[in-house]
Amino acid sequence: RVLESLLVSLTTTVVVFVASMVLGECRQMSSTSHSGNDTLSLQGTSEDVNSSIKTFFCPNETYNDMATLFFNPQESAILQLFHQDGTFSPVTLSLFFLLYFLLSCWTYGISVPSGLFVPSLLCGAAFGRLVANLLKSYIGLDHIYSGTFALIGAAAFLGGVVRMTISLTVILIESTNEITYGLPIMITLMVAKWTGDFFNKGIYDIHVNLRGVPLLEWETEVEMDKLRASDIMEPNLTYVYPHTRIQSLVSILRTTVHHAFPVVTENRGNEREFMKGNQLISNNIKFKKSSILTRAGEQRKRSQSMKSYPSSELRNMCDEHIATEEPPEKEDLLQQMLERRYTPYPNLYPDQSPSEEWTMEERFRPLTFHGLILRSQLVTLLVRGVCYSESQSSASQPRLSHAEMSEDYPRYPDIHDLDLTLLNPRMIVDVTPYMNPSPFAVSPNTHVSQVFNLFRTMGLRHLPVVNAVGEV
């Protein structure tokens, strides 16, 4: 990359010097000024322009037109093309446009922060000035002002390169301080954009594709209207439970690169048997039941307020209460289900591949969606030791404020750099106070175009797909 930059610099220097010496013309300086009739050429501007001309081995009272364009900064060269009282020969403008265009294209591709805005203006201004000179020389339109053609040429060239319309119109009007050129510039930019779009995309869109940057388009393709959210979603989820052991959280964070994880509970039969003797599973089941009862109660109140009756499904759900008494002894059933690898957290251990030993029932177990927890939040909870033991209640877990949770923003610690030896891997973390309980979500039957619009317009990073009964 360094050698390429040096090569481009060396080539540009040789081309500029040789072109100015061999191809440049010595032209007579003009003593007249157009500042009396043309609003573009103010007296102060004319003095600045005339002071930046380059003689470059030309005799007195003459200047080298090629050197005047090459050996000035780009802004001064643009002013020369806009306001210069003298003339540039058509041959000089043609060669300058060709050489500068090729050098600009080459320079734009090297690994240095080189711009494209001002070089495009300069190329377009030279091309517009060339058109004005041809009209004056071969058609006899002596009354036209070359600076106006240079302005329109610069607008057309830059608009065709970057495909900008309204914003570029405002920029050019502000730079020329002439509102009267607003309509011609706007028409020129629209035609330039339409012409460029007929052949290819803009230069920035092309480079985005070349660099492989994951940038979303403004709209979806027509073929995607046939797809639904279930067709493009990721079915193999990495999730956490409302109450999760520290060893499971560390295993998830160290084996994945996801920025957030859905918080879920499993929908399985024989839950009362699982609630006996395992505080971790019992807390998760209680959280799921309380969540369902809360939603059902809200639905029942809403139905009663509308003077309607809740459905039989809701009535049955509302009549179900969390069992506070100890269920009867069923050690055999519990042991049998544990032997079938009905472990509480099967996906949290990377050495247990679901594609090898799990049954279909275990692999596609229904999961009730409760919220979304960020990786940074989980790391913060681990760093600050927010957890409780299995012999304690989840209420004994320390609570962090929002300021404490966001204290390390935006440089949260990395899970691979943390020393978690002081934490007991059997301790349990309650993530429910810190998760987002109501993230944006879509139905599996949502059209991809609607999913795309929601994801792009809201600037989302995660969009869970949740069915009608709350399963992710």
C-alpha positions as CSV (number, residue, x, y, z in Angstrom):
1,R,0.0,0.0,0.0
2,V,2.8,2.4,0.8
3,L,4.6,1.6,-2.4
4,E,1.4,2.1,-4.4
5,S,0.9,5.5,-2.8
6,L,4.5,6.4,-3.7
7,L,4.0,5.2,-7.3
8,V,0.8,7.3,-7.7
9,S,2.6,10.4,-6.2
10,L,5.5,9.9,-8.6
11,T,3.4,9.3,-11.6
12,T,1.2,12.3,-10.8
13,T,4.2,14.6,-10.4
14,V,5.8,13.5,-13.7
15,V,2.5,13.8,-15.6
16,V,1.7,17.3,-14.2
17,F,5.2,18.6,-15.0
18,V,5.6,17.1,-18.4
19,A,2.0,18.1,-19.5
20,S,2.6,21.6,-18.4
21,M,5.9,21.9,-20.1
22,V,5.1,20.1,-23.4
23,L,1.4,20.5,-23.9
24,G,0.7,23.8,-22.2
25,E,0.2,27.0,-24.3
26,C,1.5,30.5,-23.5
27,R,-1.5,32.8,-23.7
28,Q,-1.8,36.5,-23.4
29,M,-3.1,38.0,-20.2
30,S,-6.5,39.8,-20.6
31,S,-6.7,43.4,-19.4
32,T,-10.5,43.6,-19.5
33,S,-12.8,42.5,-16.7
34,H,-16.3,41.1,-16.9
35,S,-17.1,42.1,-13.3
36,G,-19.3,45.0,-14.5
37,N,-21.8,42.8,-16.3
38,D,-21.5,39.3,-14.7
39,T,-22.5,38.8,-11.1
40,L,-20.2,35.7,-10.8
41,S,-17.1,37.8,-11.3
42,L,-16.8,40.1,-8.4
43,Q,-13.9,42.5,-8.3
44,G,-12.2,40.8,-5.3
45,T,-12.6,37.4,-6.9
46,S,-11.1,38.6,-10.2
47,E,-8.0,39.9,-8.4
48,D,-7.6,36.6,-6.5
49,V,-8.0,34.6,-9.8
50,N,-5.6,36.8,-11.8
51,S,-3.0,36.6,-9.0
52,S,-3.0,32.7,-9.1
53,I,-2.1,32.3,-12.8
54,K,1.2,30.6,-13.5
55,T,3.7,31.8,-16.1
56,F,5.8,28.5,-16.0
57,F,8.6,29.2,-18.5
58,C,6.4,31.6,-20.6
59,P,7.6,35.1,-21.5
60,N,6.4,38.2,-19.7
61,E,2.7,39.2,-20.0
62,T,1.8,35.6,-20.8
63,Y,0.8,32.6,-18.7
64,N,0.8,28.9,-19.2
65,D,-2.9,27.7,-19.3
66,M,-2.0,24.0,-18.5
67,A,0.2,25.0,-15.6
68,T,-2.4,27.4,-14.2
69,L,-4.8,24.4,-13.9
70,F,-2.2,21.8,-12.7
71,F,0.1,23.8,-10.4
72,N,-2.7,25.5,-8.3
73,P,-4.7,23.9,-5.5
74,Q,-7.9,22.4,-6.7
75,E,-10.0,25.2,-5.2
76,S,-8.0,27.8,-7.0
77,A,-8.2,25.8,-10.3
78,I,-12.0,25.7,-10.0
79,L,-12.0,29.5,-9.4
80,Q,-9.9,29.9,-12.6
81,L,-12.4,27.9,-14.6
82,F,-15.3,29.8,-13.1
83,H,-14.0,33.3,-13.1
84,Q,-10.9,33.6,-15.3
85,D,-11.0,36.6,-17.6
86,G,-8.7,35.0,-20.1
87,T,-9.3,31.8,-22.1
88,F,-8.1,28.2,-22.1
89,S,-7.5,26.6,-25.4
90,P,-9.8,23.6,-26.3
91,V,-6.8,21.4,-26.6
92,T,-5.6,22.3,-23.1
93,L,-9.0,21.7,-21.6
94,S,-9.4,18.4,-23.4
95,L,-6.0,17.1,-22.3
96,F,-6.4,18.4,-18.7
97,F,-9.8,16.8,-18.4
98,L,-8.5,13.4,-19.6
99,L,-5.4,13.4,-17.6
100,Y,-7.0,14.7,-14.4
101,F,-9.9,12.2,-14.7
102,L,-7.6,9.2,-15.0
103,L,-5.3,10.4,-12.2
104,S,-8.4,11.0,-10.0
105,C,-9.7,7.5,-10.6
106,W,-6.4,6.0,-9.8
107,T,-5.8,8.0,-6.7
108,Y,-9.3,7.3,-5.4
109,G,-8.5,3.6,-5.2
110,I,-5.3,3.7,-3.1
111,S,-5.2,3.2,0.6
112,V,-5.1,6.9,1.6
113,P,-8.1,9.1,2.6
114,S,-8.3,10.8,-0.8
115,G,-11.5,12.7,-1.6
116,L,-13.7,12.5,-4.8
117,F,-15.8,15.6,-4.3
118,V,-13.5,18.4,-5.3
119,P,-11.7,16.4,-8.1
120,S,-15.1,15.7,-9.7
121,L,-16.0,19.4,-9.5
122,L,-12.7,20.3,-11.2
123,C,-13.2,17.7,-14.0
124,G,-16.7,18.8,-14.6
125,A,-15.7,22.5,-14.6
126,A,-13.0,21.8,-17.2
127,F,-15.5,19.9,-19.4
128,G,-18.1,22.6,-19.1
129,R,-15.5,25.3,-20.0
130,L,-14.5,23.1,-23.0
131,V,-18.1,23.0,-24.2
132,A,-18.3,26.8,-23.9
133,N,-15.1,27.3,-25.9
134,L,-16.4,25.0,-28.7
135,L,-19.6,26.9,-28.8
136,K,-17.7,30.2,-29.1
137,S,-15.2,29.0,-31.6
138,Y,-17.3,26.9,-34.0
139,I,-20.9,28.1,-33.6
140,G,-20.2,31.8,-33.0
141,L,-22.0,32.2,-29.7
142,D,-19.7,35.0,-28.4
143,H,-22.2,36.4,-25.9
144,I,-22.2,33.4,-23.6
145,Y,-20.1,33.4,-20.4
146,S,-17.8,30.4,-20.0
147,G,-18.0,30.5,-16.2
148,T,-21.6,29.5,-16.3
149,F,-20.9,26.5,-18.5
150,A,-18.1,25.5,-16.1
151,L,-20.5,25.7,-13.2
152,I,-23.2,23.6,-14.9
153,G,-20.5,21.1,-16.1
154,A,-19.2,20.7,-12.5
155,A,-22.7,20.1,-11.2
156,A,-23.4,17.5,-13.9
157,F,-20.1,15.6,-13.4
158,L,-20.4,15.5,-9.6
159,G,-24.1,14.6,-9.7
160,G,-23.4,11.8,-12.1
161,V,-20.6,10.4,-9.8
162,V,-22.2,10.7,-6.4
163,R,-25.9,10.6,-7.6
164,M,-26.9,13.5,-5.3
165,T,-29.7,16.0,-6.2
166,I,-31.2,18.4,-3.7
167,S,-28.3,18.5,-1.3
168,L,-25.8,19.1,-4.1
169,T,-28.0,21.8,-5.5
170,V,-27.9,23.6,-2.1
171,I,-24.1,23.2,-1.9
172,L,-23.5,24.7,-5.3
173,I,-25.9,27.5,-4.8
174,E,-24.2,28.3,-1.4
175,S,-20.7,28.1,-3.0
176,T,-21.6,30.4,-5.9
177,N,-23.8,32.7,-3.8
178,E,-26.3,32.9,-6.8
179,I,-29.9,31.7,-6.2
180,T,-30.7,32.4,-9.9
181,Y,-28.7,29.3,-10.9
182,G,-30.9,27.1,-8.7
183,L,-33.3,25.8,-11.4
184,P,-30.6,25.1,-14.0
185,I,-28.4,23.3,-11.5
186,M,-31.4,21.2,-10.3
187,I,-32.4,20.2,-13.8
188,T,-28.8,19.4,-14.6
189,L,-28.4,17.2,-11.5
190,M,-31.7,15.3,-12.1
191,V,-30.7,14.5,-15.7
192,A,-27.2,13.5,-14.6
193,K,-28.6,11.2,-11.9
194,W,-31.1,9.6,-14.3
195,T,-28.4,9.1,-17.0
196,G,-26.0,7.5,-14.5
197,D,-28.7,5.2,-13.0
198,F,-29.4,4.0,-16.5
199,F,-25.9,2.4,-16.7
200,N,-24.9,1.5,-13.1
201,K,-25.0,2.4,-9.4
202,G,-23.2,5.4,-7.9
203,I,-19.5,5.2,-7.0
204,Y,-20.1,4.9,-3.3
205,D,-22.6,2.0,-3.8
206,I,-20.1,0.3,-6.1
207,H,-17.3,0.6,-3.5
208,V,-19.7,-0.7,-0.7
209,N,-20.2,-3.9,-2.7
210,L,-16.5,-4.1,-3.5
211,R,-15.5,-3.8,0.1
212,G,-18.2,-6.3,1.2
213,V,-19.7,-3.8,3.7
214,P,-23.0,-5.2,5.1
215,L,-25.2,-2.2,4.2
216,L,-28.9,-2.6,3.7
217,E,-30.6,-1.2,0.7
218,W,-33.5,1.3,0.9
219,E,-36.0,-1.2,-0.3
220,T,-36.3,-5.0,-0.7
221,E,-36.3,-6.8,-4.0
222,V,-39.5,-7.7,-5.7
223,E,-38.8,-11.4,-5.4
224,M,-38.7,-11.1,-1.6
225,D,-42.4,-10.3,-1.4
226,K,-43.1,-14.0,-1.7
227,L,-41.1,-14.7,1.5
228,R,-42.2,-14.6,5.2
229,A,-40.3,-14.0,8.4
230,S,-40.2,-17.8,9.0
231,D,-38.3,-18.3,5.7
232,I,-35.4,-16.0,6.6
233,M,-35.2,-16.3,10.4
234,E,-32.4,-18.2,12.3
235,P,-34.1,-21.3,13.8
236,N,-31.1,-22.5,15.9
237,L,-31.3,-20.1,18.8
238,T,-28.8,-19.5,21.6
239,Y,-30.9,-18.4,24.5
240,V,-30.7,-17.9,28.3
241,Y,-33.2,-18.6,31.0
242,P,-34.6,-16.1,33.5
243,H,-32.5,-17.9,36.2
244,T,-29.2,-19.2,34.8
245,R,-26.1,-20.6,36.4
246,I,-22.9,-18.6,36.1
247,Q,-21.1,-21.5,34.4
248,S,-23.8,-21.5,31.7
249,L,-23.6,-17.8,31.1
250,V,-19.8,-17.9,30.8
251,S,-20.1,-20.8,28.4
252,I,-22.6,-18.9,26.2
253,L,-20.6,-15.7,26.2
254,R,-17.3,-17.4,25.4
255,T,-18.6,-19.7,22.6
256,T,-20.7,-17.2,20.8
257,V,-20.4,-13.7,19.4
258,H,-24.0,-12.7,19.6
259,H,-24.8,-9.2,20.9
260,A,-28.0,-10.2,22.6
261,F,-29.9,-13.3,23.7
262,P,-33.6,-14.1,24.1
263,V,-34.7,-14.9,27.6
264,V,-37.0,-17.9,27.4
265,T,-38.6,-20.6,29.5
266,E,-39.4,-24.1,28.3
267,N,-43.0,-25.4,27.8
268,R,-42.8,-29.0,29.0
269,G,-45.1,-31.4,30.7
270,N,-44.8,-32.7,34.2
271,E,-43.6,-29.3,35.5
272,R,-44.7,-29.9,39.0
273,E,-42.3,-32.9,39.3
274,F,-39.5,-30.7,38.0
275,M,-40.2,-28.1,40.7
276,K,-39.3,-30.5,43.4
277,G,-35.8,-30.5,44.7
278,N,-34.3,-28.1,42.1
279,Q,-34.5,-24.4,43.0
280,L,-33.2,-23.3,39.6
281,I,-35.8,-25.1,37.6
282,S,-38.5,-24.2,40.1
283,N,-37.7,-20.4,39.8
284,N,-37.9,-20.6,36.0
285,I,-41.2,-22.4,36.0
286,K,-42.6,-20.0,38.6
287,F,-41.5,-17.0,36.5
288,K,-43.2,-18.5,33.4
289,K,-46.4,-19.1,35.2
290,S,-46.5,-15.7,36.8
291,S,-45.9,-14.1,33.4
292,I,-48.7,-16.1,31.8
293,L,-51.1,-15.3,34.6
294,T,-50.2,-11.6,34.4
295,R,-50.9,-11.5,30.7
296,A,-54.1,-13.6,31.1
297,G,-55.3,-11.3,33.9
298,E,-54.7,-8.2,31.8
299,Q,-56.6,-9.9,28.9
300,R,-59.5,-10.7,31.3
301,K,-59.7,-7.2,32.6
302,R,-59.7,-5.9,29.0
303,S,-62.4,-8.3,28.0
304,Q,-64.6,-7.4,31.0
305,S,-64.2,-3.7,30.3
306,M,-65.4,-4.3,26.8
307,K,-68.4,-6.2,28.3
308,S,-67.2,-9.4,26.6
309,Y,-66.3,-12.8,28.0
310,P,-62.8,-14.2,28.0
311,S,-62.2,-17.2,25.9
312,S,-62.3,-20.7,27.4
313,E,-58.5,-20.9,26.9
314,L,-57.9,-17.8,28.9
315,R,-60.4,-18.9,31.6
316,N,-58.6,-22.1,32.0
317,M,-55.3,-20.3,32.1
318,C,-56.5,-17.9,34.7
319,D,-57.9,-20.6,36.9
320,E,-54.6,-22.3,37.0
321,H,-52.6,-21.3,40.0
322,I,-49.0,-21.9,41.0
323,A,-48.7,-24.9,43.2
324,T,-47.5,-23.8,46.6
325,E,-47.7,-27.2,48.2
326,E,-45.1,-29.9,47.7
327,P,-46.0,-32.3,44.9
328,P,-46.1,-36.0,45.7
329,E,-43.0,-38.0,45.6
330,K,-42.2,-39.1,42.0
331,E,-38.5,-39.7,42.0
332,D,-38.8,-42.4,39.4
333,L,-40.3,-40.0,36.9
334,L,-37.8,-37.3,37.6
335,Q,-34.9,-39.7,37.2
336,Q,-36.4,-41.1,34.1
337,M,-36.6,-37.7,32.4
338,L,-33.2,-36.7,33.5
339,E,-31.8,-39.9,32.0
340,R,-33.5,-38.9,28.7
341,R,-31.2,-35.9,28.8
342,Y,-34.0,-33.6,29.7
343,T,-31.4,-31.4,31.3
344,P,-32.6,-27.9,32.3
345,Y,-30.0,-26.2,30.0
346,P,-29.2,-28.5,27.1
347,N,-28.0,-25.8,24.7
348,L,-25.6,-24.1,27.2
349,Y,-23.0,-26.8,27.0
350,P,-21.1,-26.7,23.7
351,D,-19.8,-30.2,24.0
352,Q,-23.4,-31.5,23.7
353,S,-24.3,-31.3,20.0
354,P,-28.1,-31.2,19.5
355,S,-27.6,-32.9,16.1
356,E,-26.2,-36.1,17.5
357,E,-28.0,-37.4,20.6
358,W,-31.0,-35.2,21.2
359,T,-34.4,-36.4,20.2
360,M,-36.7,-34.3,18.0
361,E,-38.8,-33.4,21.0
362,E,-35.7,-32.1,22.8
363,R,-34.2,-30.3,19.8
364,F,-37.4,-28.3,19.0
365,R,-38.8,-27.8,22.4
366,P,-41.3,-24.9,22.6
367,L,-39.8,-21.8,24.2
368,T,-41.9,-19.0,25.7
369,F,-40.3,-15.6,24.9
370,H,-40.0,-13.2,27.8
371,G,-37.5,-10.6,26.7
372,L,-34.0,-9.8,25.3
373,I,-30.8,-9.4,27.3
374,L,-27.7,-7.8,25.9
375,R,-24.2,-9.3,26.1
376,S,-22.9,-6.2,27.7
377,Q,-25.5,-6.5,30.5
378,L,-24.6,-10.1,31.1
379,V,-20.9,-9.3,31.3
380,T,-21.6,-6.4,33.7
381,L,-23.7,-8.7,36.0
382,L,-20.8,-11.2,36.1
383,V,-18.2,-8.6,36.7
384,R,-20.1,-7.1,39.6
385,G,-21.0,-10.5,41.1
386,V,-24.8,-10.1,40.8
387,C,-26.0,-13.6,41.7
388,Y,-27.5,-15.8,44.5
389,S,-27.0,-19.3,45.7
390,E,-29.4,-22.2,45.2
391,S,-30.1,-22.2,48.9
392,Q,-31.3,-18.6,48.9
393,S,-34.2,-16.8,47.3
394,S,-33.8,-14.7,44.2
395,A,-34.8,-11.7,46.2
396,S,-31.4,-11.9,48.0
397,Q,-29.6,-11.1,44.7
398,P,-28.0,-7.6,44.7
399,R,-29.8,-5.0,42.5
400,L,-27.8,-2.6,40.2
401,S,-29.1,0.8,39.1
402,H,-29.2,2.0,35.5
403,A,-26.1,4.2,36.2
404,E,-24.2,1.2,37.5
405,M,-25.2,-1.0,34.5
406,S,-24.1,1.7,32.0
407,E,-20.9,2.8,33.8
408,D,-18.6,1.1,31.4
409,Y,-20.4,2.4,28.3
410,P,-19.3,2.3,25.5
411,R,-16.2,0.2,26.2
412,Y,-17.6,-2.8,28.1
413,P,-15.1,-5.5,29.2
414,D,-14.6,-8.5,27.1
415,I,-15.6,-11.9,28.5
416,H,-12.3,-13.4,27.4
417,D,-10.3,-10.8,29.5
418,L,-12.2,-11.3,32.7
419,D,-10.9,-13.3,35.7
420,L,-14.0,-15.1,36.9
421,T,-12.2,-17.5,39.3
422,L,-13.6,-15.7,42.3
423,L,-17.2,-16.5,41.2
424,N,-18.8,-19.8,42.1
425,P,-19.9,-21.5,38.8
426,R,-22.9,-23.0,40.7
427,M,-24.3,-19.6,41.6
428,I,-27.5,-18.4,39.9
429,V,-28.1,-15.1,38.1
430,D,-31.6,-13.6,37.8
431,V,-31.6,-11.7,34.6
432,T,-35.2,-10.6,34.6
433,P,-34.8,-7.2,36.2
434,Y,-32.3,-6.2,33.5
435,M,-33.8,-7.7,30.3
436,N,-35.9,-5.7,27.8
437,P,-39.4,-7.3,28.4
438,S,-41.0,-5.7,25.3
439,P,-38.6,-5.6,22.3
440,F,-39.7,-5.3,18.7
441,A,-41.0,-8.6,17.5
442,V,-42.7,-10.0,14.4
443,S,-45.0,-12.9,13.6
444,P,-43.7,-15.8,11.6
445,N,-46.2,-15.0,8.8
446,T,-45.0,-11.3,8.4
447,H,-44.0,-10.4,4.9
448,V,-40.2,-9.9,4.5
449,S,-40.8,-6.4,3.2
450,Q,-42.6,-5.4,6.4
451,V,-39.8,-7.1,8.5
452,F,-37.2,-5.2,6.5
453,N,-38.9,-1.8,6.9
454,L,-39.2,-2.3,10.7
455,F,-35.6,-3.5,11.0
456,R,-34.2,-0.7,8.9
457,T,-36.3,2.3,10.0
458,M,-36.0,1.5,13.7
459,G,-32.3,0.8,13.5
460,L,-32.6,-2.6,15.1
461,R,-29.9,-5.2,15.7
462,H,-32.2,-8.0,16.8
463,L,-35.8,-8.9,15.8
464,P,-37.3,-11.9,17.5
465,V,-39.9,-14.0,15.6
466,V,-42.7,-14.8,18.1
467,N,-45.8,-16.8,17.2
468,A,-49.4,-16.2,18.5
469,V,-48.9,-18.0,21.8
470,G,-45.7,-16.2,22.7
471,E,-43.2,-18.9,21.6
472,V,-40.0,-17.7,20.0
